[in-house]
Amino acid sequence: MRKDESIETLRAIAITLVVSLHLTHDAPLAPARDFYEFLSYTFQNLRLPLFTVISGYIYATRPVVSGKYGEFVQGKLRRVFLPLVCVSTIEFLITALAPGIHNPQAITSIWRIYILPYETYWFLQSIFLVFLLVGLIESRGRITTPKNWLIAVAISVVLHFGYPAIKIKPDFFSLGSVSYLLPFFLVGLGIQRFPSHMMSKRSVLAAGTIFAASFVLQQLNWFRGGEFINSSKGSLLGLAVGTSACLILFKVRRGNRALAWVGSYAYTIYLFESFGAGVGRRLLNIPGINPHLYFVGVLALTLSVGIAIENTVGRIPYVRTFLLGKHWPTLPSSSKVAAGA
């Protein structure tokens, strides 16, 4: 299936925001700390919501069909779970055993990364569970009409606010974050499946109004020292900013060849973000370096390392399956769509 250049462009924006905001607390940015903290705050309710809305949209282009849920699960085990386990294991072993690592972790605690949130991989744990949950519901034909979709969204919003209030500990396999991601995933599904409703002038106008009001409140909260209103992820304001902004971005999206090219590597960039950022931080940890040069440099290197890894590992049979979730070399092409690749 030919990839939609406009969707890949949005994916490039999402991965750039994700990587960027993971750098904002780096020590070399201290001279411009206020600026980067403001940058992080401003986009905190867009970066992962946009990534998740895109996931829901792409899922809806090839959804689960009745009787194929088992094949769908197999596809997600290969595409998401297997790379999650393999890459997180490699990162843990490096941080535990490599020389010169600050605060190395005990190798005996490796079991924790497979059942508890670990670094940025919590997102992959949660989105994997979201896929399984929505796929199960879809396999029973429950989200086929706008009305049923609205019911599903309403339930997800209740969970979005209700589950964190329960404060269940420990957070096994980032289960708690499923309630955070689920509304955004369903928004993406709705955009693809019900465009006449989601992309209508009325819907976009409502989204624009909500975004303007919620974004102004979010910014006002920053300049009031964070005491005005709760604007963190998982808050009502955060949900309003994230969903309305994503809806607008999908409405105005345009394809850009260069960004779409970067976006096509977004999954690998996310998987190996810590490796790319580690390379960039070491190369650019130069005394007196301009903070903006450091930021742009590490960002560029993080993206580049992810792209380079896919272009090298992606050519190696079997290894590409374990590290990138690509198909086994002998997998028949007829099985790819059924597996939810």
SULDA-V842982 format. One record per residue. PSI is psi in whole degrees, 0 to 359 (999 if undefined). Layout:
PSI ; PSI
This chain:
130 ; 133 ; 144 ; 115 ; 326 ; 325 ; 319 ; 328 ; 317 ; 323 ; 324 ; 319 ; 316 ; 312 ; 327 ; 318 ; 318 ; 309 ; 315 ; 314 ; 349 ; 353 ; 349 ; 346 ; 9 ; 142 ; 319 ; 348 ; 3 ; 318 ; 338 ; 31 ; 316 ; 318 ; 314 ; 330 ; 323 ; 319 ; 314 ; 316 ; 316 ; 322 ; 9 ; 332 ; 16 ; 323 ; 298 ; 325 ; 318 ; 316 ; 318 ; 320 ; 318 ; 319 ; 316 ; 320 ; 312 ; 321 ; 316 ; 344 ; 335 ; 69 ; 171 ; 140 ; 161 ; 132 ; 359 ; 14 ; 320 ; 318 ; 324 ; 315 ; 318 ; 318 ; 318 ; 330 ; 319 ; 313 ; 326 ; 306 ; 314 ; 310 ; 324 ; 310 ; 314 ; 312 ; 320 ; 326 ; 315 ; 315 ; 317 ; 315 ; 322 ; 314 ; 337 ; 328 ; 336 ; 144 ; 152 ; 9 ; 129 ; 136 ; 58 ; 148 ; 150 ; 132 ; 333 ; 346 ; 12 ; 330 ; 333 ; 328 ; 344 ; 346 ; 350 ; 162 ; 138 ; 115 ; 217 ; 354 ; 353 ; 325 ; 317 ; 324 ; 312 ; 316 ; 330 ; 315 ; 324 ; 315 ; 314 ; 318 ; 308 ; 321 ; 320 ; 315 ; 318 ; 324 ; 344 ; 11 ; 40 ; 348 ; 54 ; 351 ; 156 ; 324 ; 313 ; 325 ; 317 ; 320 ; 316 ; 319 ; 317 ; 316 ; 319 ; 325 ; 320 ; 315 ; 324 ; 319 ; 331 ; 318 ; 314 ; 331 ; 335 ; 330 ; 56 ; 126 ; 145 ; 166 ; 80 ; 126 ; 37 ; 33 ; 324 ; 331 ; 349 ; 319 ; 333 ; 318 ; 331 ; 314 ; 321 ; 321 ; 316 ; 329 ; 315 ; 318 ; 317 ; 322 ; 318 ; 319 ; 327 ; 60 ; 329 ; 334 ; 310 ; 327 ; 14 ; 160 ; 321 ; 316 ; 317 ; 322 ; 318 ; 318 ; 319 ; 320 ; 315 ; 317 ; 314 ; 313 ; 314 ; 324 ; 321 ; 318 ; 320 ; 316 ; 321 ; 322 ; 322 ; 312 ; 348 ; 11 ; 20 ; 13 ; 0 ; 312 ; 154 ; 117 ; 14 ; 168 ; 141 ; 351 ; 165 ; 318 ; 318 ; 319 ; 320 ; 314 ; 312 ; 310 ; 318 ; 319 ; 318 ; 320 ; 317 ; 316 ; 321 ; 328 ; 319 ; 4 ; 143 ; 150 ; 137 ; 121 ; 315 ; 314 ; 322 ; 325 ; 315 ; 317 ; 330 ; 344 ; 10 ; 320 ; 314 ; 321 ; 317 ; 316 ; 317 ; 23 ; 316 ; 327 ; 313 ; 316 ; 324 ; 318 ; 313 ; 318 ; 322 ; 319 ; 328 ; 8 ; 69 ; 126 ; 130 ; 6 ; 142 ; 129 ; 325 ; 324 ; 318 ; 312 ; 309 ; 320 ; 313 ; 321 ; 312 ; 319 ; 323 ; 315 ; 317 ; 321 ; 317 ; 316 ; 317 ; 320 ; 316 ; 322 ; 345 ; 301 ; 326 ; 348 ; 355 ; 113 ; 145 ; 310 ; 320 ; 334 ; 314 ; 322 ; 335 ; 350 ; 16 ; 165 ; 149 ; 145 ; 329 ; 5 ; 122 ; 142 ; 333 ; 342 ; 348 ; 314 ; 321 ; 330 ; 357 ; 37 ; 999
